[in-house]
Amino acid sequence: MHADVLVVGTGIAGLSYAVRLAESSPKVKICMISKRDLLESNTKYAQGGIAVVSNFFLDSYEDHVQDTMKASGNTSNKTVVDFVVREGPARVKELMAWGAQFDTKGSKLHLGKEGGHSAKRIVHHKDQSGLQIQNALIAKARSLQNITFFENHSLVDLITDHHIPNTKQGRCYGAYVISKRDEEIVKITAQLTVLSTGGAGQVYAHTTNPTAATGDGLGAAYRAKVHIENLHFVQFHPTALFPKIDGNTFLISEAIRGAGAVLRNFKGEAFMTQYDTRKDLAPRDIVSRAIHSEMKKSNQAHVYLDATHIDIKILEQEFPTILTNCHKAGIDIIKDFIPVLPAAHYICGGIDVDEHGQSNLQGLYAIGECSHTGLHGANRLASNSLLEALVFASRAAKHSAVKLADEILSTSFFERIPNWSGTEDISNQKTVQIHELRASLQRIMSAHVGIVKSGESLQKAEEELHKVYVATKELYQQNKLTPQLTTLRNLVSVAYLMIKQSQKYPQNKGVYFNEDYV
Ligand SMILES: Cc1cc2nc3c(=O)[nH]c(=O)nc-3n(C[C@H](O)[C@H](O)[C@H](O)COP(=O)(O)OP(=O)(O)OC[C@H]3O[C@@H](n4cnc5c(N)ncnc54)[C@H](O)[C@@H]3O)c2cc1C
C-alpha cells in the first residue's frame, strides 16, 4: 500500500493535521491508521477543554504565556509558548468551523477556569469536550475524499534505511503495520509519515489514559534512533476516582475544583491551605504531591474531594459525566465525598520536534501528546495539550504541503522496500505471559517511578524492568508478532527511557520530584 502521507493515530492531532492538509491539497492522498476504532483516544476522554485566550477584556496573550511559563518553572521554550498561545484562537475558530460546538453564555463562549490559570479561558463542551472535538473531527475527515482510514491497525515499526539494502538517506519511508483481525503485518509506504499516537499513561498501574495509550509511537521512534526528550516529566492528575470502573481509572476534572470543590483528608480537613496559597487550584504537581503526602500521613489509599456544597444545577449542567460515573461507583456526589487519588495523566516529553513538528529523522513528523515541542517544559499547564496538538498539527500540515511539492521519492524506490518477515504462531500460554509482563511493568513503574522518586527507587526499577525486558525480548525473538507483543515491547522501551532520563535529571523541577534532592 502506498500513500503520500501516512498518519499514525486519529486523535485531535492526527485528525486535525489530516483535515487541514486534505483541504489545502486535495490531490494529496492521506492514509490514517488507528489502533482501535477512530474514536478511541486520549482526546475522547478530555473533559476540561482547550486553554485559549478569547475574552480580551479580562485576559491577554501575555497572561496565558506567563501562566504557562510559571507552571513549567520557567523551563518551557518561550518562543514556542508565544506562538502557540497567539495561534490558538484561530485554531479553535477553525475547529468550530469544522463542526465542534462549545458551551456559550449569551453570544460569547462560556469559559472555565482550571489550576494554574490566572483567568477564565477554558473553552469547553460540558465536561465532554474531547468527545465533542473527536466526533466533529471524525465527521469532517470522513467527508474528505482524499483521506482513507484503517481502523484496528497498529504501528509495528517505522520503515527506515535499516530496512532497505544500500540505502543511507536518513529518512522515514512509512511503516510496517499489524491488523488486529488477522494479525498480518503489511507495509504502508509514504513520502511523509506522521506520528500522532498520543500518550503512554499505561506504563503505570493507575492512569487516566485508556488501555491503548501505550507509547507505541515513542517505542517505534526509539528503535528508529529518533531523539526523544523529557520522558521523566510525567504529570500525575491529582484527582482520579479511587474505585476503578470496568477496570479503568476515571478522571475527576479539575474544572469541578474550579467550580468550588475542595480536597479533604481523612480527618475532613481542607488540607490544600497548608501547601499553597492557590489552595485546591494550585498547579497539578503541587496538588498531587500534597495528596501523596496526606495519603502517606494517614496511611490510606486515597483522600476525598468534597463537591457537596456546589449547586445541584451546576453539577448536573456542567459535570454530567462525573455525576454518572461516580454514581456507577456507588457515590452520590451531591451528598457523599468523592474518594480520589493521583493517577498518571500526561507525558510532558516525547519525540523531539522543531516548530513545524519535524523530528530529526527526515520525512517523519510527530504531533500531539507523543511529541516534545518545548511548550510544556517540566510541567504542562492544564488544558494546554489540546491547544498544542491543534497548533502543531496545523503547522506540520502547512509544512508537509510544501515538502510534498518539493521532495518526491520515486515509485521504483518504494518498490525496493521489502515486506515484513515473521516467525511461527504464538500460543495461548504466551498471551497470558504477555499480560502478566505488562502488569509487572505497571507495578514496577507505579511503585518506584511515581510522584516521588529517589536514586534507590530508580535503581530498583531499572533492575526489575530488566527482567521484564529479557522475558519480552525472548518472546519477541521466538514468536510471531502480535499487537499485544508489539505493545509490550513499546511499554518496556518507554519505561526504560523514563527511568534512564530520570536518573540523569539532577534537580527537582515541575512534575519531577526526587526526594534525594530535598
Ligand atoms: C481523561 C483525560 C482528560 C484530559 N483532559 C484534557 C483537557 O481537558 N484539556 C487538554 O488540553 N488535555 C486534556 N487531556 C490530554 C489530552 O486529551 C491529550 O493530550 C490529547 O487528546 C492527545 O491527543 P493526540 O491526538 O496526541 O493523541 P490521542 O488523542 O491519544 O490519539 C492517539 C491516536 O493514536 C492511535 N494509536 C496509538 N498507538 C497506535 C499504534 N500503535 N498504531 C496505530 N495507531 C495508534 C490511537 O488509536 C489514537 O487514534 C486529557 C487526557 C485524559 C486521558
The ligand as a Tripos MOL2 file, in Angstrom:
@<TRIPOS>MOLECULE
LIG
   53    58     1     0     0
SMALL
NO_CHARGES

@<TRIPOS>ATOM
      1 C1         -9.0060   11.6560   30.9640 C.3       1 LIG1
      2 C2         -8.2310   12.7390   30.2430 C.ar      1 LIG1
      3 C3         -8.6540   14.0650   30.3160 C.ar      1 LIG1
      4 C4         -7.9470   15.0700   29.6510 C.ar      1 LIG1
      5 N1         -8.4080   16.3560   29.6860 N.ar      1 LIG1
      6 C5         -7.7810   17.3040   28.9530 C.ar      1 LIG1
      7 C6         -8.3000   18.6210   28.8470 C.ar      1 LIG1
      8 O1         -9.3530   18.9250   29.3950 O.2       1 LIG1
      9 N2         -7.6090   19.5250   28.1160 N.ar      1 LIG1
     10 C7         -6.4350   19.2210   27.4820 C.ar      1 LIG1
     11 O2         -5.8490   20.0930   26.8290 O.2       1 LIG1
     12 N3         -5.9390   17.9780   27.5420 N.ar      1 LIG1
     13 C8         -6.5790   17.0190   28.2440 C.ar      1 LIG1
     14 N4         -6.0710   15.7480   28.2830 N.ar      1 LIG1
     15 C9         -4.9030   15.4370   27.4620 C.3       1 LIG1
     16 C10        -5.3400   15.3690   26.0060 C.3       1 LIG1
     17 O3         -6.5910   14.7280   25.9260 O.3       1 LIG1
     18 C11        -4.3430   14.6010   25.1730 C.3       1 LIG1
     19 O4         -3.0530   15.0900   25.3950 O.3       1 LIG1
     20 C12        -4.6770   14.7590   23.6920 C.3       1 LIG1
     21 O5         -6.0030   14.3830   23.4620 O.3       1 LIG1
     22 C13        -3.7400   13.9170   22.8760 C.3       1 LIG1
     23 O6         -4.1680   13.9670   21.5530 O.3       1 LIG1
     24 P1         -3.3650   13.1560   20.4610 P.3       1 LIG1
     25 O7         -4.0660   13.3650   19.1930 O.co2     1 LIG1
     26 O8         -1.9280   13.4880   20.5690 O.co2     1 LIG1
     27 O9         -3.4840   11.6300   20.9490 O.3       1 LIG1
     28 P2         -4.7550   10.7260   21.2140 P.3       1 LIG1
     29 O10        -5.9930   11.5120   21.2780 O.co2     1 LIG1
     30 O11        -4.4400    9.8550   22.3640 O.co2     1 LIG1
     31 O12        -4.8250    9.8180   19.9100 O.3       1 LIG1
     32 C14        -3.8640    8.8230   19.7100 C.3       1 LIG1
     33 C15        -4.2280    8.0360   18.4910 C.3       1 LIG1
     34 O13        -3.1300    7.1950   18.1730 O.3       1 LIG1
     35 C16        -3.6040    5.9020   17.9140 C.3       1 LIG1
     36 N5         -2.5350    4.9540   18.2000 N.ar      1 LIG1
     37 C17        -1.8480    4.7540   19.3420 C.ar      1 LIG1
     38 N6         -0.9540    3.7870   19.1830 N.ar      1 LIG1
     39 C18        -1.0890    3.3640   17.9050 C.ar      1 LIG1
     40 C19        -0.4860    2.3600   17.1380 C.ar      1 LIG1
     41 N7          0.4460    1.5400   17.6200 N.pl3     1 LIG1
     42 N8         -0.8790    2.1890   15.8560 N.ar      1 LIG1
     43 C20        -1.8580    2.9590   15.3290 C.ar      1 LIG1
     44 N9         -2.4620    3.9290   15.9990 N.ar      1 LIG1
     45 C21        -2.0910    4.1170   17.2730 C.ar      1 LIG1
     46 C22        -4.8100    5.7350   18.8120 C.3       1 LIG1
     47 O14        -5.6240    4.6920   18.3130 O.3       1 LIG1
     48 C23        -5.4230    7.1160   18.6470 C.3       1 LIG1
     49 O15        -6.1690    7.1450   17.4680 O.3       1 LIG1
     50 C24        -6.7710   14.7440   28.9350 C.ar      1 LIG1
     51 C25        -6.3580   13.4210   28.8770 C.ar      1 LIG1
     52 C26        -7.0800   12.4150   29.5120 C.ar      1 LIG1
     53 C27        -6.6110   10.9920   29.4070 C.3       1 LIG1
@<TRIPOS>BOND
     1     1     2 1
     2     2     3 ar
     3     2    52 ar
     4     3     4 ar
     5     4     5 ar
     6     4    50 ar
     7     5     6 ar
     8     6     7 ar
     9     6    13 1
    10     7     8 2
    11     7     9 ar
    12     9    10 ar
    13    10    11 2
    14    10    12 ar
    15    12    13 ar
    16    13    14 ar
    17    14    15 1
    18    14    50 ar
    19    15    16 1
    20    16    17 1
    21    16    18 1
    22    18    19 1
    23    18    20 1
    24    20    21 1
    25    20    22 1
    26    22    23 1
    27    23    24 1
    28    24    25 2
    29    24    26 1
    30    24    27 1
    31    27    28 1
    32    28    29 2
    33    28    30 1
    34    28    31 1
    35    31    32 1
    36    32    33 1
    37    33    34 1
    38    33    48 1
    39    34    35 1
    40    35    36 1
    41    35    46 1
    42    36    37 ar
    43    36    45 ar
    44    37    38 ar
    45    38    39 ar
    46    39    40 ar
    47    39    45 ar
    48    40    41 1
    49    40    42 ar
    50    42    43 ar
    51    43    44 ar
    52    44    45 ar
    53    46    47 1
    54    46    48 1
    55    48    49 1
    56    50    51 ar
    57    51    52 ar
    58    52    53 1
@<TRIPOS>SUBSTRUCTURE
     1 LIG1         1 GROUP 0 **** ****
